Amino acid sequence: MARFYAVIPAGGIGSRLWPLSRASAPKFLHDLTGSGQTLLQDTVERLRPLSNSDRILIVTGDAHEAAVLNQVAGLSAKNLVLEPSPKDSTAAIALAAAILLKNEPDVIIGSFAADHVITDPEEFHQNVREAVEVAAKGKIVTIGIEPTEPSVGFGYIKTADLIPGSKNARDVEQFIEKPELKKAKRYLRSGKYLWNAGMFIAPAQLLLDVLAQTEPELYSKVVQLAEAWGTKNQQEVFESVWPTLKKIAIDYSVAEPAAEQGLVAVIPAKFGWHDVGDFAAIAQLQADGKPHHLAVLGDVKVISDKSSGILVSETGKLVALIGLEDVIVVDTPDALLVTSKEHAQRVKNLVDSLKNTGHSDVL
Amino acid sequence: MARFYAVIPAGGIGSRLWPLSRASAPKFLHDLTGSGQTLLQDTVERLRPLSNSDRILIVTGDAHEAAVLNQVAGLSAKNLVLEPSPKDSTAAIALAAAILLKNEPDVIIGSFAADHVITDPEEFHQNVREAVEVAAKGKIVTIGIEPTEPSVGFGYIKTADLIPGSKNARDVEQFIEKPELKKAKRYLRSGKYLWNAGMFIAPAQLLLDVLAQTEPELYSKVVQLAEAWGTKNQQEVFESVWPTLKKIAIDYSVAEPAAEQGLVAVIPAKFGWHDVGDFAAIAQLQADGKPHHLAVLGDVKVISDKSSGILVSETGKLVALIGLEDVIVVDTPDALLVTSKEHAQRVKNLVDSLKNTGHSDVL
């Protein structure tokens, strides 16, 4: 574990969580579990027993520098890589890898999203420790989630045989993009598929070697940025190179091609995992199996008469709900969303249409 | 028509229109039609061609004095009777009648709620003119509404024969309280029943004579208050007598007993009438028969994706609605209501429960 370094790409806005989540205050800066901590705070706290504050690197937009440092006690500017603009996960993770490699040629990075919910942190730690062991043997290791339903919202990982000498790690045959429902049902039944939760544990050098093959231009630009990092040329190089980076998810640039080369292993997660991707998911997480539950996030007085679903309030004003099953109400100072769990995914389309109609001020 | 004096009891809060309608800003002070005028403004404007500003008396709570004078141009304090506390419609109308009688023994008053919507004002004027003619012959005349559905939310008027020599006026056999659905359906089929819209046109003296028989104590207190009105004793008498007045609707104290004595006539309304009693009624009025219509009251930007019903906003914040049929959303600075047209009537229960749980600050 001495080689381990935690990388937290904190990038996605979480459009499906509008109007709570905004460009100026993305999903990871919010408390979506009612725990009293934001998702980012939870994520850092979960990683500290594995890597302590010295070995945590958060890659986020430069607009969020103050908010991130403000939320996470014990971190400083040297724990941050600030992106001038969003360039998807390959740029974020590869740059972190390249920067860390400068000082530690054998560093093993573990990349974990800033905006997921994980229950059972002890199990998470065990899984990551095993992943680091496997990674040390020259693998890119992911932690896959046992599907609980035929979700069409996640990518899947097709598992192969147990790796000899390994407790839980299996070879990965293939990464599969978000499937249609019919396929998702088949995956669930077969028992061979796991959800891709975007957790990657790998030697930084191996990760960059794969990238050098699959996206040589992006690779060389990332290396150029990493070389300038911390030098007097940093600002100049970032200003000229960063805007030209290709936007591509690490699943496509590294994970899939590496899997084809037999370089990827997966460890089935023993912990509870939720991507809290939309308000329906948060409502479900909060309800914890209780039927007709009304989840409330925020310091707000609610009068509910035969209503269930979720209320999120940033305004503190009294909210009265009557006769609404599975409703979603999100009240913020400048925008109010009312929908139902059934339509929670369509919030993203709405955000797109706000963008296209010149309402970026509320995005 | 020279004998005619318009009386506007402006009393009811309109609990089913919470959180828009409040004790401090009742229903009649709001624009519920999107016309740009409040219901009170519409009511006064509708009556001016019949009685001009000199002969309009508004009976309202003393808390609303400034708002009423501010809304209605051309009226002054002498157009107002201010109630120290709400005492239902008999006290309001009988006091107005008794005050007017002091100067005009043959005055005919027409009492019209401040918070109803009437389309076709020309037809309304014709109906009232005929009512005044019939009233002059010693009748209490009401204008009844042709039922369009078997409503259980209104009282009914059972009509009898056409009054000889009259164009449209019929004797009233009976006033009937809000019926159950089965009865309401029978009333609708029979064609003999009209809705009671609480419009009464009668010689003030006749109205008080009936009250003297049915509620002698209330009658004598009202006369005592009217005698003190405009004198130096007014404040003292109001302070001692007003709190002791019996709360009773004029339907029970005057209309029903007078009908039993054959003193009541009804003219079927030729105009469109709506009591806009709850948000479902307002939505229906706004939709005007258009299916899947989303009505919007207030200066607000709305993004609607497959939603219908009504949005009322006093905050101006952006509102996004997704996939909600017949929704009711009412956003005010300190309270937000979300329900559906189906449950619009239950808003009243909610207001009761707010009252009982110490939330009068938002009522």
Interface residues (C-beta under 8 A of the other chain):
Chain A: P19 K301 I303 D305 K317 L318 V319 A320 L321 I322 G323 L324 V327 V329 D331 T332 P333 D334 A335 L336 L337 V338 T339 S340 E342 H343 R346 V347 N349 L350 S353 L354 H359 V362
Chain B: P19 K301 I303 D305 K317 L318 V319 A320 L321 I322 G323 L324 V327 V329 D331 T332 P333 D334 A335 L336 L337 V338 T339 S340 E342 H343 R346 V347 N349 L350 S353 L354 H359 V362
